[in-house]
């Protein structure tokens, strides 16, 4: 009974703790959500999927996604940051314009190719420092960290005197960390093994005691050769041999016929088919010296490596700042490469409700076909007479391409990128919603019609007058007149309901 009461009390305490923790976590999550919703465009999972932002909708191996098109990054941190930018476009005009200014700088930067080559030498600093801090780093990880950090001063030299606020902030984060890289270079071998247990991790000349112990092991072959020659002279046995095995250690080997000539001070260690093996006190003492030296080397190298790892871990926050700065530079440089390759233009971004694009192109489709075969399109949306556009036409006329293209241009503009258009003026879009195609989720009991209505309801509940809504054939999962009625009602709601009057493209 006492055991049961103790268990009940412990369970109650645990539940109380979990309850308090969940309340704190929920409050924290809600606070973060409010902060993020005020800073970033809202892109739900449906829009990310239908617009093929991160991966293609059908053929996953085709690489026909916006992320793959824009990803010219050279560092793993830059690739991750670019995906974060794509899923969290900005709402601040000032921040967008700062990125655009940095992108413009790189477009005309004569050393862009050299900068790209330097960045390609940078490894995944964020994961390397995490492995170092948690004690899972290998000698190769420390070498990769050193090589990566050594690129920082090269980038500073290349971008010295840049008159750009955003780039200047990132360059300030590339602080002088030469003392750490020099320490790693002096302590770690130039080509260390993958595992610490493989040895030869610490460089020659870094630690005097370690060098002395290594000298003992390295000179063992010379000592054995000299000792063998001495024994041959003393015993007059020219075939005498001194050898070593891991199982039995050092030994003196002679043939069976010569075994009787061995001095009495020699101890028999092993008898083989045609040979006898002996050991002497002197050889035994030397064996102990060499083997203990190897153990000491292993122990000393391990201690020195862990000391070095802890010293690097102490600079973890500095390394993370450098990693973040390099990732941001890499991202902007990647967007500049794409803008240069596909002739993108800088859009005008403001707080208006205008969305006007001249000669707009679908970025992904244009990149996968001949550049002269994509026909540009114009689009004008505002809060007056051009609030909702109905796009009609036969199958394969390009309706879906056109409406997706508009959404992608909005996202590109608000991550700070240039856009595939002759000219663009875009008022900040707070949310992008899509309702495209016929699909079901039968495993959860959702028919085609149910999925369509759930997605449509989500749009109607959450759209604002700053949102961009893309609708492609609402009502496909029901009868003709029911479908027309639903489409009509949705269009009328988006046009007439105060606060819900989103810029809408309805195919």
C-alpha positions in Angstrom: 0.0 0.0 0.0 2.9 2.4 0.8 4.5 1.6 -2.6 1.2 2.2 -4.3 0.7 5.6 -2.6 4.3 6.6 -3.4 3.7 5.7 -7.1 0.4 7.7 -7.2 2.1 10.7 -5.6 5.0 10.5 -8.1 2.6 10.2 -11.0 0.6 13.2 -9.7 3.8 15.3 -9.4 4.8 14.3 -12.9 1.4 15.2 -14.4 1.5 18.5 -12.6 4.9 19.2 -14.0 3.9 18.2 -17.6 0.7 20.4 -17.3 2.7 23.4 -16.2 5.3 22.8 -18.9 2.6 22.5 -21.6 1.0 25.7 -20.5 4.3 27.5 -20.8 5.0 25.8 -24.2 1.6 26.7 -25.5 2.0 30.3 -24.4 5.4 30.4 -26.0 4.1 28.9 -29.2 1.2 31.4 -29.4 3.6 34.3 -28.8 6.0 33.0 -31.5 3.0 32.6 -33.9 1.9 36.2 -33.3 5.4 37.4 -33.9 5.8 35.4 -37.1 2.4 36.2 -38.4 3.2 39.9 -38.2 6.6 39.5 -39.9 6.1 36.8 -42.6 3.7 36.1 -45.4 1.4 33.2 -44.5 1.9 30.2 -46.9 0.0 27.1 -45.8 1.0 23.6 -46.7 -1.6 23.4 -49.4 -0.1 26.5 -51.2 3.4 25.2 -50.8 2.3 21.9 -52.4 0.2 23.2 -55.3 2.7 26.0 -56.2 5.5 23.5 -56.1 7.7 25.7 -53.9 9.9 23.1 -52.3 9.3 20.0 -54.5 7.4 19.0 -57.6 3.8 17.9 -57.2 4.1 14.8 -59.3 7.6 13.7 -60.5 9.7 14.1 -57.4 12.9 13.4 -59.4 12.3 16.1 -62.0 13.6 19.0 -59.9 10.9 21.2 -61.3 10.4 23.3 -58.2 11.0 26.9 -57.3 13.5 25.9 -54.6 15.6 23.9 -57.0 15.5 26.7 -59.6 16.8 29.3 -57.1 19.2 27.1 -55.3 22.7 28.1 -56.6 24.0 28.1 -53.0 27.4 26.7 -52.3 27.0 26.0 -48.5 24.6 23.7 -46.7 23.6 26.6 -44.4 22.8 28.7 -47.4 20.6 26.0 -48.9 18.6 25.6 -45.7 18.2 29.4 -45.3 17.0 29.7 -48.9 14.2 27.2 -48.2 13.3 29.1 -45.0 13.1 32.3 -47.0 10.8 30.6 -49.6 8.4 29.4 -46.9 8.5 32.7 -45.0 8.4 35.6 -47.4 8.8 39.0 -45.7 6.0 41.6 -45.0 8.4 44.5 -44.3 9.0 46.7 -47.3 12.3 48.0 -45.7 13.7 44.4 -45.2 12.7 43.4 -48.7 14.3 46.5 -50.2 17.5 45.8 -48.2 17.8 42.4 -49.7 17.1 43.8 -53.2 19.9 46.4 -52.7 22.3 43.6 -51.7 21.2 41.6 -54.7 21.8 44.6 -57.0 25.3 44.9 -55.6 26.2 41.3 -56.4 24.8 41.6 -59.9 27.4 44.2 -60.7 30.1 42.8 -58.4 33.2 41.9 -60.6 34.5 39.4 -58.1 31.3 37.3 -57.9 32.9 34.2 -59.3 35.8 34.4 -56.8 33.3 34.8 -54.0 31.4 31.8 -55.1 34.5 29.7 -55.2 35.5 30.7 -51.7 32.0 29.8 -50.4 32.3 26.4 -52.0 35.1 25.6 -49.5 32.8 26.2 -46.5 31.4 23.1 -44.9 28.3 22.8 -42.7 29.4 25.0 -39.9 26.1 24.8 -38.0 26.2 21.0 -37.8 30.0 20.8 -37.2 29.8 23.1 -34.1 26.8 21.1 -32.9 28.8 17.8 -33.2 31.7 19.5 -31.4 29.6 20.8 -28.6 27.9 17.5 -28.0 31.2 15.5 -28.0 30.4 13.5 -31.2 33.0 15.3 -33.4 35.6 13.3 -35.3 39.1 14.6 -36.1 37.9 15.2 -39.7 35.1 17.4 -38.3 37.6 19.7 -36.6 39.6 19.9 -39.9 36.5 20.8 -41.8 35.7 23.5 -39.2 39.2 25.0 -39.6 39.0 25.0 -43.4 35.6 26.6 -43.3 36.5 29.3 -40.8 39.7 30.1 -42.8 37.4 31.3 -45.6 36.0 34.1 -43.5 38.9 36.5 -43.8 39.1 35.9 -47.5 35.5 37.0 -47.9 36.2 40.0 -45.7 39.1 41.0 -47.9 37.1 40.5 -51.1 34.1 42.6 -49.8 36.2 45.3 -48.0 34.7 48.7 -48.1 31.2 47.6 -49.3 28.6 50.4 -48.9 25.6 48.3 -48.2 23.8 48.2 -44.8 22.7 44.6 -44.9 26.0 43.3 -46.3 27.9 45.4 -43.7 26.0 43.8 -40.9 26.8 40.3 -42.2 30.5 41.2 -42.7 30.7 42.5 -39.0 29.6 39.0 -37.9 32.6 37.5 -39.8 34.8 38.5 -36.8 38.5 37.6 -36.4 38.7 34.0 -35.2 42.3 33.4 -36.4 43.5 32.5 -32.9 41.2 29.5 -33.0 42.0 28.4 -36.5 45.7 28.7 -35.8 45.3 26.6 -32.6 43.5 23.9 -34.6 46.2 24.1 -37.4 49.0 23.8 -34.9 47.4 20.9 -32.9 45.6 18.8 -35.5 47.3 16.8 -38.2 46.9 18.1 -41.8 45.3 14.8 -42.8 43.7 13.3 -39.6 42.0 9.9 -39.6 38.2 9.5 -39.4 38.4 8.0 -35.9 40.3 9.2 -32.9 41.3 5.6 -32.0 43.2 5.3 -35.3 46.0 7.5 -33.9 48.2 10.2 -35.4 45.5 12.9 -34.7 47.8 15.4 -33.0 50.5 17.1 -35.1 54.2 16.5 -34.6 55.8 19.3 -32.5 52.6 20.3 -30.7 53.3 18.4 -27.4 56.8 17.5 -26.3 55.8 14.4 -24.2 53.8 13.0 -27.1 56.7 13.5 -29.5 59.0 11.7 -27.1 56.7 8.7 -26.8 56.3 8.6 -30.6 60.0 8.6 -31.0 60.2 5.5 -28.8 57.7 3.7 -31.0 59.2 4.9 -34.3 62.8 3.9 -33.2 61.7 0.4 -32.2 62.6 -1.1 -35.6 66.1 0.3 -35.4 66.5 -1.0 -31.8 65.2 -4.5 -32.8 67.7 -4.6 -35.7 70.6 -3.7 -33.5 69.6 -6.1 -30.8 69.2 -8.9 -33.4 72.8 -8.2 -34.7 74.2 -8.2 -31.2 72.5 -11.6 -30.3 73.8 -13.2 -33.6 77.4 -12.2 -32.7 77.0 -13.4 -29.1 75.4 -16.8 -30.0 77.1 -17.3 -33.3 73.7 -18.2 -34.8 73.4 -16.4 -38.1 69.7 -17.4 -38.6 68.6 -15.9 -35.3 65.7 -13.6 -35.7 63.9 -11.1 -33.4 60.2 -10.5 -34.2 56.9 -9.4 -32.9 53.3 -10.7 -32.8 50.2 -9.1 -31.2 49.4 -12.4 -29.5 52.8 -13.1 -27.9 54.7 -9.8 -28.1 58.5 -9.7 -28.9 60.4 -12.9 -29.3 63.8 -14.4 -30.3 63.4 -17.2 -32.9 65.9 -19.9 -33.8 65.6 -23.3 -35.5 65.1 -26.5 -33.4 68.6 -27.6 -34.1 70.1 -24.3 -32.8 67.9 -24.2 -29.7 70.5 -26.0 -27.6 73.1 -23.2 -28.2 70.8 -20.6 -26.5 72.2 -19.2 -23.2 70.5 -20.3 -19.9 69.3 -16.8 -19.3 66.9 -17.1 -22.3 63.4 -18.2 -21.4 61.5 -20.5 -23.8 58.2 -18.7 -24.8 56.8 -20.8 -27.6 57.5 -24.0 -29.5 56.5 -24.3 -33.2 57.0 -27.1 -35.8 60.5 -26.3 -36.8 61.4 -23.4 -34.6 61.7 -22.3 -30.9 61.0 -18.9 -29.6 62.6 -17.3 -26.6 62.5 -14.1 -24.5 65.2 -12.3 -22.5 64.8 -9.9 -19.5 66.2 -7.1 -21.7 63.7 -7.8 -24.6 60.9 -8.1 -22.1 61.7 -4.7 -20.5 61.9 -3.1 -24.0 58.5 -4.7 -24.9 56.9 -3.2 -21.8 58.4 0.2 -22.7 57.1 0.2 -26.3 53.6 -1.1 -25.4 53.2 1.3 -22.5 54.4 4.1 -24.8 51.6 3.2 -27.3 49.0 3.2 -24.5 50.3 6.5 -23.3 50.2 7.9 -26.8 46.6 6.8 -27.3 45.6 8.3 -23.9 47.5 11.5 -24.4 46.1 12.1 -27.9 42.6 11.5 -26.6 43.1 14.0 -23.8 44.6 16.6 -26.1 41.9 16.1 -28.7 39.1 16.6 -26.1 40.8 19.7 -24.7 40.9 21.1 -28.3 37.3 20.2 -28.8 36.2 21.9 -25.6 38.2 25.1 -26.5 36.4 25.2 -29.9 33.0 24.5 -28.2 33.6 27.6 -26.1 33.5 29.6 -29.3 30.2 28.0 -30.4 28.2 31.2 -30.5 30.8 33.0 -32.5 31.0 30.2 -35.0 27.2 30.2 -35.3 27.2 34.0 -36.1 29.8 33.4 -38.8 27.7 30.5 -40.2 24.6 32.7 -40.2 26.4 35.5 -42.0 27.9 33.2 -44.6 24.5 31.6 -45.2 22.9 35.0 -45.8 25.7 36.1 -48.2 25.3 32.7 -50.0 21.6 33.2 -50.4 21.7 36.6 -51.8 24.5 35.5 -54.1 22.4 32.6 -55.3 19.4 34.9 -56.1 21.8 37.2 -58.0 23.1 34.3 -60.1 19.5 33.3 -61.0 18.5 36.9 -61.7 21.5 37.3 -64.0 21.0 34.0 -65.8 17.3 34.4 -66.5 17.1 38.2 -66.9 15.0 39.0 -63.9 14.1 42.6 -63.0 13.8 44.5 -59.6 10.1 44.9 -58.6 8.8 48.0 -56.9 7.5 47.0 -53.4 5.2 49.2 -51.3 2.2 49.1 -48.9 -0.4 49.7 -51.6 -3.0 47.2 -52.8 -1.7 47.2 -56.3 -0.4 44.1 -58.1 0.7 45.1 -61.6 3.1 42.9 -63.6 4.1 43.5 -67.2 5.6 40.7 -69.3 5.5 38.2 -66.4 6.8 34.6 -66.9 6.5 31.4 -64.9 10.0 31.0 -63.5 10.2 27.2 -63.3 8.6 26.5 -66.7 10.7 29.1 -68.4 13.9 27.5 -67.0 12.9 24.1 -68.4 12.0 25.1 -71.9 13.7 27.3 -74.5 13.7 30.9 -73.2 12.2 32.3 -76.3 9.2 29.9 -76.4 7.5 31.2 -73.2 4.9 33.9 -74.0 4.9 36.6 -71.3 1.7 37.7 -69.7 0.4 40.9 -68.0 -1.7 41.1 -64.9 -3.4 44.0 -63.1 -5.0 43.5 -59.7 -6.1 46.3 -57.3 -8.7 47.2 -54.7 -11.1 48.9 -57.2 -12.3 47.5 -60.5 -9.6 44.8 -60.9 -10.1 42.9 -57.7 -11.2 39.5 -59.1 -10.3 38.2 -62.6 -12.0 35.2 -64.2 -9.7 33.3 -66.6 -11.4 31.1 -69.1 -10.1 29.0 -72.0 -9.9 25.4 -73.3 -7.8 22.6 -71.7 -4.0 23.2 -72.1 -4.6 26.9 -72.8 -2.3 27.9 -69.9 -4.8 29.0 -67.3 -3.1 27.1 -64.4 0.3 28.2 -65.5 -0.8 31.9 -65.6 -2.4 31.9 -62.1 0.5 30.0 -60.5 2.9 32.4 -62.2 1.3 35.3 -60.5 1.6 33.7 -57.0 5.2 32.7 -57.6 6.1 36.3 -58.7 4.5 37.6 -55.4 6.5 35.1 -53.3 9.8 35.9 -55.2 9.2 39.6 -54.7 8.7 39.3 -51.0 11.8 37.1 -50.3 13.8 40.0 -51.8 14.5 38.4 -55.1 14.2 39.9 -58.6 11.2 38.6 -60.6 10.7 37.1 -64.1 9.0 40.1 -65.6 9.6 43.2 -67.7 8.2 45.4 -65.0 6.5 44.7 -61.6 4.8 46.9 -59.0 3.6 44.7 -56.0 1.8 45.9 -52.9 2.6 43.7 -49.9 0.6 40.4 -49.9 0.0 39.0 -46.4 -1.2 35.5 -47.4 -1.3 33.4 -50.5 -4.1 30.8 -50.8 -4.6 28.2 -53.5 -7.4 25.8 -54.4 -6.2 23.8 -57.4 -7.2 20.5 -58.9 -9.4 17.6 -57.9 -8.0 15.3 -55.1 -9.3 13.2 -52.3 -8.1 11.8 -48.9 -10.1 8.6 -48.6 -8.0 7.2 -45.8 -9.4 10.0 -43.6 -12.9 9.7 -45.1 -12.6 12.9 -47.2 -14.0 12.7 -50.7 -13.0 14.9 -53.6 -15.8 17.3 -52.9 -15.1 17.3 -49.1 -11.4 18.2 -49.7 -12.4 21.0 -52.1 -14.9 22.5 -49.7 -12.5 22.2 -46.7 -9.8 24.1 -48.6 -12.3 26.7 -49.9 -13.7 27.2 -46.4 -10.2 27.7 -45.1 -9.6 30.5 -47.7 -12.9 32.2 -47.0 -12.3 32.2 -43.2 -8.7 33.6 -43.4 -8.5 35.8 -46.5 -8.0 39.5 -46.1 -8.0 42.5 -48.5 -4.2 42.0 -48.7 -4.3 38.3 -49.6 -3.8 36.8 -53.0 -6.3 34.0 -53.7 -5.9 31.5 -56.6 -8.9 29.3 -57.4 -8.9 26.7 -60.1 -12.3 25.1 -61.0 -14.2 25.0 -57.7 -17.0 22.5 -57.5 -15.5 19.7 -59.6 -16.5 17.0 -57.1 -20.3 17.6 -57.5 -23.0 18.1 -60.2 -22.7 20.8 -62.8 -25.3 23.3 -61.3 -24.2 22.7 -57.8 -20.6 23.4 -58.8 -21.6 26.6 -60.7 -23.7 27.7 -57.6 -20.7 27.2 -55.3 -18.3 28.9 -57.6 -20.7 31.9 -58.0 -21.2 32.2 -54.3 -17.5 32.0 -53.5 -16.7 34.7 -56.2 -19.5 36.9 -54.9 -18.3 36.5 -51.3 -14.8 37.5 -52.1 -16.0 40.5 -54.0 -18.6 41.9 -51.6 -17.7 40.8 -48.1 -15.9 43.6 -46.2 -12.5 42.6 -45.1 -12.4 39.5 -47.3 -12.0 41.3 -50.6 -8.8 39.6 -51.6 -7.1 39.9 -55.0 -8.4 36.8 -56.7 -7.6 34.9 -59.9 -10.4 32.4 -60.7 -9.8 29.9 -63.5 
